[in-house]
Amino acid sequence: MYLDVTTNVLNLLKTKMMTMPKEIQAALKVCSCFSSIDSQVTTILTESAEYSNLRDELDRAVEEGFLDKVGDGGYKFVHDRVKEAAYGLIRETERNGFHYRVGMMMLSSSNVGDSLVQTVTDQINRGGVTIQSGKDRIAVAELNYKAGTQAMTQSAFVKALSYFETAKNLLPTDYWQSHYYFGIRLFLSLSNAAFACGHGEMADEALESILREAKCLEDKLDAYYFKNNLLFHRG
């Protein structure tokens, strides 16, 4: 009975939203991809032609009762069910691509500061779209590395490991030749995060990759140091 009521509420909300102008629907769709939209996110999105009038449309959504204004130029849905209904405006088969486009749009902005790194990374990763461009793959790999490094400082080790693994999977097959120093930094960080999550074997494999591929002793020193720590903690 509860499930039936919930479904009916969602359908009613979605139906009401679909009567709104397309511009408000577009604003609700993009807003539903975030836990909340602060002024930084709004500013970056309005840089694009697609969302140039986003603030006006969000204000209209506030007037319609879908959103509340929060803080200095931020917005949030009045209820989780309203957000769920707005997200339902995006066709299920198009959601991955939608997240990916929003994330890449934000990545292209010069105003993406450290506070938005994980937000942008999560949008792109959630898209789950196979990135064809080699340049884009490296850019997203570096973004995941930056997000992972940030997550490590917040002691969010599981999340950090996920970022580092995503970065690794985006690298080209010849990364030890084409992105040598990035590979070393990434595998050191991956090892550190894996160890923090209790994955000793994964941590060791990452270090072995460095020791096998590094060109000189200087480039191997940090890996040797971490490997000694692994052996010490294993007793």
C-alpha positions as CSV (number, residue, x, y, z in Angstrom):
1,M,0.0,0.0,0.0
2,Y,2.8,2.4,0.9
3,L,4.6,1.6,-2.3
4,D,1.5,2.3,-4.3
5,V,1.1,5.7,-2.6
6,T,4.7,6.5,-3.3
7,T,4.4,5.6,-7.0
8,N,1.3,7.7,-7.3
9,V,3.0,10.7,-5.7
10,L,5.9,10.4,-8.1
11,N,3.7,10.1,-11.1
12,L,1.7,13.1,-10.0
13,L,4.8,15.2,-9.5
14,K,6.3,14.0,-12.8
15,T,3.1,14.8,-14.6
16,K,3.0,18.3,-13.1
17,M,6.6,18.9,-14.1
18,M,5.9,17.8,-17.7
19,T,3.3,20.5,-18.0
20,M,6.0,23.1,-17.3
21,P,7.9,24.9,-20.1
22,K,10.8,22.9,-21.5
23,E,13.3,25.4,-20.0
24,I,12.1,24.7,-16.5
25,Q,12.1,20.9,-17.1
26,A,15.8,21.2,-18.3
27,A,16.7,23.1,-15.2
28,L,15.0,20.5,-13.0
29,K,16.7,17.6,-14.8
30,V,20.2,19.0,-14.3
31,C,19.4,20.0,-10.7
32,S,18.3,16.4,-10.0
33,C,21.8,15.2,-10.8
34,F,23.3,16.9,-7.8
35,S,22.6,16.5,-4.1
36,S,22.2,20.3,-4.1
37,I,23.2,23.1,-6.5
38,D,25.3,25.8,-4.9
39,S,26.3,29.1,-6.4
40,Q,29.5,27.6,-7.8
41,V,27.8,24.9,-9.7
42,T,25.1,27.3,-11.0
43,T,27.8,29.8,-12.2
44,I,29.7,27.0,-14.1
45,L,26.6,25.6,-15.7
46,T,25.4,29.1,-16.9
47,E,28.7,29.4,-18.9
48,S,27.2,27.0,-21.4
49,A,24.7,28.0,-24.0
50,E,22.4,25.2,-22.9
51,Y,22.1,26.5,-19.4
52,S,22.8,30.2,-19.9
53,N,19.4,31.1,-18.3
54,L,19.6,28.5,-15.6
55,R,19.2,30.9,-12.6
56,D,16.0,32.3,-14.1
57,E,14.6,28.9,-14.6
58,L,15.5,27.7,-11.2
59,D,13.9,30.8,-9.7
60,R,10.7,29.9,-11.7
61,A,11.0,26.3,-10.3
62,V,11.1,27.9,-6.8
63,E,7.9,29.8,-7.6
64,E,6.3,26.5,-8.7
65,G,7.2,25.0,-5.3
66,F,9.7,22.4,-6.6
67,L,12.8,24.1,-5.1
68,D,13.9,26.2,-2.2
69,K,16.7,28.8,-2.3
70,V,19.5,28.1,0.1
71,G,22.5,30.2,1.1
72,D,24.0,32.6,-1.3
73,G,22.6,31.6,-4.7
74,G,22.1,27.9,-4.0
75,Y,19.0,25.7,-4.5
76,K,17.7,22.4,-3.3
77,F,14.6,20.3,-3.8
78,V,11.9,20.8,-1.3
79,H,11.7,17.0,-0.8
80,D,13.6,13.9,-1.9
81,R,10.4,12.7,-3.8
82,V,10.4,15.9,-5.8
83,K,14.0,15.3,-6.7
84,E,13.3,11.7,-7.7
85,A,10.4,12.9,-9.9
86,A,12.7,15.4,-11.6
87,Y,15.3,12.8,-12.2
88,G,12.6,10.7,-13.7
89,L,12.2,13.3,-16.5
90,I,15.5,12.0,-17.9
91,R,14.9,8.8,-19.9
92,E,16.5,5.9,-18.2
93,T,18.4,5.0,-21.4
94,E,19.8,8.6,-21.6
95,R,20.9,9.0,-17.9
96,N,24.5,7.9,-18.3
97,G,25.1,10.2,-21.2
98,F,23.3,13.0,-19.4
99,H,25.6,12.8,-16.4
100,Y,28.7,12.5,-18.6
101,R,27.8,15.6,-20.7
102,V,27.1,17.6,-17.6
103,G,30.4,16.5,-16.0
104,M,32.5,17.2,-19.2
105,M,30.8,20.6,-19.5
106,M,31.8,21.5,-16.0
107,L,35.4,20.1,-16.6
108,S,35.8,22.5,-19.5
109,S,35.2,25.5,-17.3
110,S,38.1,27.5,-16.0
111,N,36.1,28.2,-12.7
112,V,36.2,24.6,-11.4
113,G,38.1,25.0,-8.1
114,D,39.2,22.3,-5.7
115,S,35.9,22.3,-3.9
116,L,34.2,21.0,-7.0
117,V,36.7,18.4,-8.1
118,Q,34.9,15.4,-6.6
119,T,31.5,16.8,-7.8
120,V,32.7,17.0,-11.4
121,T,34.5,13.7,-11.2
122,D,31.4,11.9,-9.8
123,Q,29.3,13.2,-12.7
124,I,31.7,12.0,-15.3
125,N,32.3,8.6,-13.6
126,R,28.6,8.1,-13.0
127,G,28.0,8.5,-16.7
128,G,29.9,5.2,-17.3
129,V,30.4,6.2,-20.9
130,T,33.3,4.8,-22.8
131,I,35.5,7.8,-23.6
132,Q,36.8,7.5,-27.1
133,S,39.1,10.5,-27.3
134,G,42.6,9.8,-26.0
135,K,42.9,13.4,-24.8
136,D,39.7,13.2,-22.9
137,R,40.7,9.9,-21.3
138,I,43.9,11.4,-19.9
139,A,42.0,14.5,-18.7
140,V,39.5,12.4,-16.9
141,A,42.2,10.1,-15.5
142,E,44.1,13.2,-14.1
143,L,40.8,14.5,-12.7
144,N,40.2,11.1,-10.9
145,Y,43.7,11.2,-9.6
146,K,43.2,14.7,-8.2
147,A,39.8,13.7,-6.7
148,G,41.4,10.6,-5.1
149,T,44.2,12.6,-3.6
150,Q,41.7,15.0,-2.2
151,A,39.6,12.1,-0.8
152,M,42.8,10.7,0.9
153,T,43.2,13.9,2.8
154,Q,39.6,13.5,4.0
155,S,40.3,9.9,5.1
156,A,37.7,8.7,2.6
157,F,39.9,5.8,1.6
158,V,37.3,3.6,-0.1
159,K,36.2,6.6,-2.3
160,A,39.9,7.5,-3.0
161,L,40.6,3.9,-4.1
162,S,37.7,4.0,-6.5
163,Y,39.0,7.2,-8.1
164,F,42.5,5.8,-8.4
165,E,41.3,2.6,-10.0
166,T,39.1,4.6,-12.5
167,A,42.2,6.7,-13.4
168,K,44.2,3.5,-14.0
169,N,41.6,2.0,-16.2
170,L,41.5,5.2,-18.4
171,L,45.2,5.1,-19.1
172,P,46.4,4.0,-22.6
173,T,48.1,0.6,-22.9
174,D,51.5,2.3,-23.3
175,Y,51.1,4.6,-20.3
176,W,54.5,3.6,-18.9
177,Q,56.0,5.2,-22.0
178,S,53.5,8.0,-22.8
179,H,52.7,9.0,-19.2
180,Y,55.6,7.7,-17.2
181,Y,55.7,10.1,-14.2
182,F,51.9,10.2,-13.9
183,G,51.9,6.4,-13.8
184,I,54.4,6.4,-10.9
185,R,52.4,9.0,-8.9
186,L,49.1,7.1,-9.6
187,F,50.4,3.7,-8.6
188,L,51.9,5.0,-5.4
189,S,48.6,6.6,-4.5
190,L,46.7,3.5,-5.5
191,S,48.9,1.4,-3.3
192,N,48.5,3.7,-0.4
193,A,44.7,3.8,-0.7
194,A,44.5,0.0,-1.2
195,F,46.6,-0.5,2.0
196,A,44.3,1.9,3.9
197,C,41.3,-0.2,2.8
198,G,42.9,-3.4,3.9
199,H,43.7,-4.7,0.4
200,G,47.3,-5.7,0.9
201,E,47.7,-7.7,-2.2
202,M,46.4,-4.9,-4.4
203,A,48.8,-2.5,-2.7
204,D,51.7,-4.8,-3.3
205,E,50.8,-5.3,-7.0
206,A,50.8,-1.5,-7.5
207,L,54.2,-1.2,-6.0
208,E,55.6,-4.1,-8.0
209,S,54.4,-2.4,-11.2
210,I,56.5,0.6,-10.3
211,L,59.5,-1.4,-9.3
212,R,59.2,-3.3,-12.6
213,E,58.7,-0.4,-14.9
214,A,60.6,2.5,-13.3
215,K,63.7,3.6,-15.2
216,C,66.0,4.4,-12.4
217,L,66.6,3.9,-8.6
218,E,65.4,7.4,-7.8
219,D,62.0,6.7,-9.3
220,K,61.8,3.5,-7.3
221,L,62.7,4.9,-3.9
222,D,59.1,5.8,-2.8
223,A,57.9,2.4,-3.9
224,Y,60.6,0.6,-1.9
225,Y,59.7,2.7,1.1
226,F,56.0,1.8,0.9
227,K,56.9,-1.8,0.3
228,N,59.0,-1.9,3.5
229,N,56.0,-0.5,5.3
230,L,53.8,-3.2,3.9
231,L,56.2,-5.9,5.0
232,F,56.6,-4.3,8.5
233,H,52.8,-4.3,9.0
234,R,52.4,-7.9,7.9
235,G,55.0,-8.8,10.5
